[in-house]
Structures are given as structure tokens and as C-alpha cells.
Amino acid sequence: MYKFVVVTDPETAPGFRLAGVEVLEVATLAEAMSIIPPLLFKDDTGIVAVNEDFMASLDDKLMEKIEKLHRPIIIPIPSRTRQIDRTDYIERMLRRAIGYNIVVRR
């Protein structure tokens, strides 16, 4: 069975721990850049949820690699300070998974 791992800041980590999820606390963007890439190659990881502040700081080359992976699935966790385009990200994942462009509307 694959694991669900959360990479987030120290303020939101306790909530995920209470839910029983494996949490990797990251205080800085540099720490996030050192923790996230190795998670992409772990055989037992199925889903990695990343604080969107850290997700937005990833370079384009790493984001391209993430989007091409079938496992683990990388999903952004909403942040109070920054908003990335989650709809666009989800649409790209769906297009890659099923081969069709599906428009997500609110």
C-alpha cells in the first residue's frame, strides 16, 4: 500500500498529524527544495501534498518532471498567503491521465 505524505509548514503540520498522515515539516523554501525531489523516487509513496507556497517555489524543470510522473501524485495544499491556479493544475493532471481536456468550472 502506498503512503500519503504531507510537506507543510510548522503551523499546519499538527492538524495533519492528528489525521494520522505522515508529515514532513519545512520551515524554509530551501528546506522544501531539498525534501521534495527525493519523495518523487520513493517506491512506497503514492500521494504527496505540498503547501502551495513551497509548490510555487519549485523550478520549472522539477514541475515538468512532477507533471510527467504517474506516481506519486503531487497535489497543492491551499495556503493563506499565496494562491496558485489549482484549477489549471487539476485540468493538466486530468488531461494527462485520460487524454482529454476537461474544463473545471465553479
N, C-alpha and C positions, 0 to 999 in steps of 0.2 A: 504494500500500500504506500502511496506517495504522501509526503508531508506537505502541510501548509505552513509557510514561513512568512513572518511579517518583519519588514525592515522599517523602523519608525523612530521618531524622536522620544526622549525620555518622558515627556509629558503624557503621551498617549499609549505608551507601552504597557502600563499596568492594566488597562482595560482589556487589551488583547490577551494578556496573561490570564486574567480572570476567566476568559472564554476558553482557556486551555490550548491556546495557539503558541507555537514556538516563536519567540520574539527576539530579534537582534536589535538592541538599542544603538542608535547612532546619533552622536551629538553634533557632528560637523559634516559638511559636504565631502570633505576629503575622506573621512571615515566611510561614508556611503560608497564612494568610488572604489574603496579597497574591499568592501564587503560584498557588493552586488555581483561583480563579474564571476567570482568563484561559485556563487549559488547557481549560475547558469549551467554548470557542468556536473552538479551533484546528481547521482543516479536516483536518490530517494526523494527528491524534491519535485512536487507536482505543480504547486502554485506558490508564487512569491508576490505578496502585496507590499508595495513600496510607497512610502509617504510621497505625495506628489511634488513636494519641494525637492526631494532627492531625485525623483524621476526626471524632473525638468533640468537638473544639473548634469545628467548623463550626456556624453558626447554623441554626435550623430552616428558615428561608426558603431558604437555599442547599441544604440537604439535600433539600427538596421539589423544587427545580429539578433536582438531580442525579438523583433518582429518576424524574423525568419524561423525562429525556434518553434517546435511543436510542443515541447515540454522542457522546462517548466513554463507555465503561462505567467506572465508578469502583468499585474494589474495595479493601477494607481489608487492610493487611499487619499480621499479629499483632505485638503489642508485648510487651515483658517487663513493663511497669508497669501496663497497663490492658487490660481485656478488654471489648470491645463485643459485642453479641449478633450474631455473624456469621450464625448460622442464620436469625434473623429477617430480616436484610438480604437474604440469598440467597433466602429464600422470597418476599419482596416483589418482588425482581427477576424471579423465575420467574413469579409471578402476573401481573406487568405484561407480560412477554414472551409468555406463552402463554394468558393469560386464565383460568387455573385456579389454585386454591390447592393447592400441593403441600407436604406436611409433610415436612421433612427430619429424619430420626431417626438417632441414632448407634448 
